[in-house]
């Protein structure tokens, strides 16, 4: 399996590297070939398409617990390949991990029906369930290199299930039922999310969101989202309150960013995308984050606990596909005297 995926990746990258950006037409129905980033072939009317792409994130991570080094290593954080496409009213995506230790693991594996229009899209298979702004923003697009302890603790992530979603102007919604594989008893869960952008124009965005999940084993939670973009400045925050088998848990994070070179952070359909540099020198961004409450603080070696943490980061977007970044975080456990920290650096290629 691993060899087949590696061959697939190598062939795809060679094809993308040799070809130059442009279009190709054929006798009969016109075909359009796009080679910017990955490789996409589609009919000129857009009714049928096929795309190859992926990402590689190579990290250095140094973390400490109570001033003792716990991790000090280079690591392939993510290595993924995907194929996606459209066949009339139907679409699909198959994305696999090919990194060390998880080669061949399916990330996304779903079929989608678009025949009802943008207001009602049906997706069946393994997919991200609708809970959390940071979770639903792709790992290649989040500003901080790792997601917050709040997201790690409460977002259900990818699950097998059925989801109905849609977009109507500046509103989005998603409702899904899924297999709760974390419950241990083959239970089922439910998640829903709605967003509204009262301001949504070039360089100015205000985003509001509300999400709910109901898991097996008497676990349910409510999440509140708020975010904004004002030119080169952006901010986002989330708060989650969960009833976990009678225990009341909650936590929040606040994140601020400034694109020093003046670009703005893109926003589309209720999530954010990564910064696109405006010239060949690339774009620079600095980020600050603070988080507090019950969460999964594994990145700073504290684990699942009630803690607080702050971090700072910097990103250089060399072009639309390559990002080099670094973050530093420190955390303190609110239940005892443990403290932890993490320095992480990453080079990312997303194609």
N, C-alpha and C positions, 0 to 999 in steps of 0.2 A: 504493500500500500504506500509506504513512504517513498519507495523508489519511483513509483508511478507519479506521485504528486510532485516529486523533485524534477522529474523529466518534463512534466507539464509546465512547471514554473520556469525552467530553463528555456524551453521552447518559446514560451510566451514572452519572456524578457528579450530574447534574441530578436523575435519578430518586431517587438515594439522599438527596440534600439536601432534596427536596420532601416525600418521605414521612416519616412519623413512625414510631418503633418501635412494633410491634404485630403482630397476626396478621390474616389474611384467610381466610375459609372460602368455599367455593363449593358449588353443587348437585353432588351426586355425591361423588367422593373429595374429602376436605378438603385445602385448600392452606394452607401457612403461608408468609407473606411476612416476611422479616427484613431490616431496613434499618440495623442497627447496623454501622457501618463500610462494607462493600460492600453488595451486594444479593444476596439468596438467596431462591429460591422452591423449596419442596419439598412433597411430599405428607406428610400427617400421620404416615403409617407409616414415613417416612424411606427408602422404597425408590427414590424418584426425586427428583432435585434438580438445580438449576441455579444457579450462583453467578458473580457478577462482582466483581472486586477488582483491587488493584494497589498500587503504592508509588511515591513520588517522593522522592528524596534530593538536596537541593541543597546543594552544598559550597562553602566557601572553603578554598583550599589554598595554603600558603606553605612552600616547602622550600628548603634550602640544601645545597650540597656544598662542603666546605672554606671555609665562611663566605661563599661566593658564592651569591647567589640564583639558583636554577634554575627554580623555578615560583612564580608569584604570580598566582592567577586564581580566578574563580568558575566553577563547573562543575556541570552536571547529572550527578551520579555515577551514579545509576540512575533510570530512569523505565520502569516495567513495568506492563503490563495483563495480566490473566489471566481466563480462563473455565474453570470446572471443573464437574463434575457426576457424578451417579450415575444409572445406568439399570439397575435390578435388581441383578444380581451384577457389573455392569461399571461402571467409572468412567473418567474422563479428565481431563486438564489440558492446556491450551494457554496458554503464557505468552510474551509478546513484549516486547522492548525497543522503546521509542519515543523514546529519548533522542537527543541530537545525535550524528550520526556512525554510529549503529547502528540506525536506525529499521527496524522490521520483523524484526529478528533474533530467531529462536526461542530461548528459554531452556529451558523445559520443554515437551515435546510428546510425550505418552505415553498409552497405553491400559492400564488395570489390571483384573485379574480378581480379585474378592473372594469367589468362590463356594466356596472351600475353607476359609473362616473366617480369623480374625485370625492364626492360626498359620502360614499359607502364602498369601501374596499375591504374585501374578505381575504384573510391570510390564514392558511392552515399549515402547521408544521412547527419546527423548532425556530424560535424567534424571541426577540426581546419583548417582555411583557410591559405594559404601559404604566410605569411608576418611576418618577424622578427625572428632572431635567438633566442632571449630570450623567445619570445612567444612560439615558437615551441619546446623549451626545456621544458620537463615536470616540473611541480611545485615540484615534489619530487626529481628532479635532479639539479635545479638551485642552485648556491652557496649562493647568498644572499637570505634571507628568503622570501622577497617580490620582485616582478619585478619592474623595474625602472619606473619612471614617464613617460618616453618616450614610453616605451612599452605599458603602461596602456592607454595612450592617442591615439595611432595610430594603434595598432594591432587590426584587426577585430575580432580575437578570433574565437569561435565556431559559425558556422552558418549552416543552411540547404543548401545543394548544391551538385554539381557534380564536381569531381576533377580528373585530370589525372596527374600522377606523375611517376617518374622513377629514377633509379640509373644506371650509366654507369661508372664503375671504380671509379674515384675520383670526378666525376660530379654528381650532383643531379638537378632535375627540378620538378616543380609542377605548374599546371595551373588550376584555379578553377572558376566556376561561382556559385554564391550563392544568397540566399534571404537576402537582407539588412534589417533586422528587426529593425535597429536603425533609419531608414530614416523617419518612420512615414507614408509613403505612399505606402507600399508594393512594394518598389523598388527592383532592383537587382543590384548586384555588381560583380566585377571581381578582382581577385588577382593572381599574378604570382611570382615565386621565383626561382632563380637558384644559385647554389653554386659550388665552385671548391676548392679542397684541393691540391695545388701544392706540398706540403709535407704532407704525411700521413703515418706515421710509428709509431712503438711502442715508446712512450715517446716524439715524435716530430710531431707536427701538425701545419700547417698554413691553415687557412680557410678564404675564401673570398666569399661574397654573395651580391646579388642584388635582390631587390623585388619591386613590383609595385602593387598598388591597385587603383581601380576606383569605387567609391561609388555613390549611388543615391544622389540627391540634390547637384550635382556639387562639389564633394569632391574627389580629387585624390592625391596620395602621392607616393614618391620614397624613399626606404630605402636602406642604404648601410651598410654592415656588414664586420667586420674583427676580426679574433681571432687567437690565437696561444697557443700552449703548448710546453714547453721546460722542460722536466723532471717534477719536482715538481711545476714548475711555470706555471701559465696560465693567459691569458689576453683576453678580448673581448671588442669590442666597436661597437656601432651602431649610425647612423645619419639618421634622417628622415626629409624630406622637404615636406610640404603639402600645397596644394591650397584648402582652405576651403571656398567655395562660394565667392571667390575673396580676402579672407584674406590669406596672406602668413605666414605660421607657420613653425617653425623648432626647432629641439632640438637634443641633443646627450647625451650619457653616455659613460663612460670609467670605466672598472672594472678590477682589478688585484687580483690575488690569489696566495697563496703559501701553498702547502701541506707540513707542517713542518716535518712529519714523512717519507717523501720521495716518496709517491705514486704519480701517475700521473692521470690527469683527462681524462677519456675515451671519445672517439669521434667516432661517427658512423653515416653515411648517412646524413651528414650536420647538426647534432646537437650534443650536449654534454650530457654525462651521469654523474651520481654522482660518487664520489670517492669510490673505493672498498678497504677496509683495507687489508694490506698484512699479518697481524698477529692478534692474539687474543686481543692485547692491543688496537686495533682500530687505526684510522687515525685522525690527527688533521689538520685543515685548517684555515687560516686567509684570509679575503677578504677586499679590499678597493673599494669604488665606488664613482665616481663623476658624476653628471648630471647637465645639464644646458640647458635652452631654454624653449619653450612652451611645456607643458606637464600636466599630471594629478598628482599633488603632494598631493593627498589625504592622503597618509600614514603619512606625516608630517603636516597634517591639513591645508594645504594652498589651496587645491582644484585645479581646472583647471586654470592655470595661467602661466605667464612667470617667472621662478624662477631658483634658483640654489640650489643644495643640495649635501652633502657629507655624506658618511657613512662608518662604519667599522663593521666587523662581525667575528665570530669564529664558527667553526663547529667541533663536535666530531662525527665521524662515528664509532659507537660502533661495528657494523658488517655490513654485506651487506644489512640489512633491517632497522636498527635503527639509527637515527641521532638525536643529540641534538645540538641546535645552538642558538645563540643570535646575534642580530644586533642593532646598534645605529645609527640614522640618524638625521641630522639637515638641515633645509632649510630656505632660505630667498627669499621673494617675490621681484622680480625686479621692480614691478609696485608701491609698497607702502612699508611701514615699517614693515609689518607682518613677523614674524619668527615662525617656528614651529620645533618640534622634535618628535622622536618616539624611544622608546626602545621596542624591541620585543624578546621574547624567545620562543623556540618551541621544543617539542619532537615529533618525526615523526616515525611511523612504516609503512613501505611499504612492502606489501607481494604479 
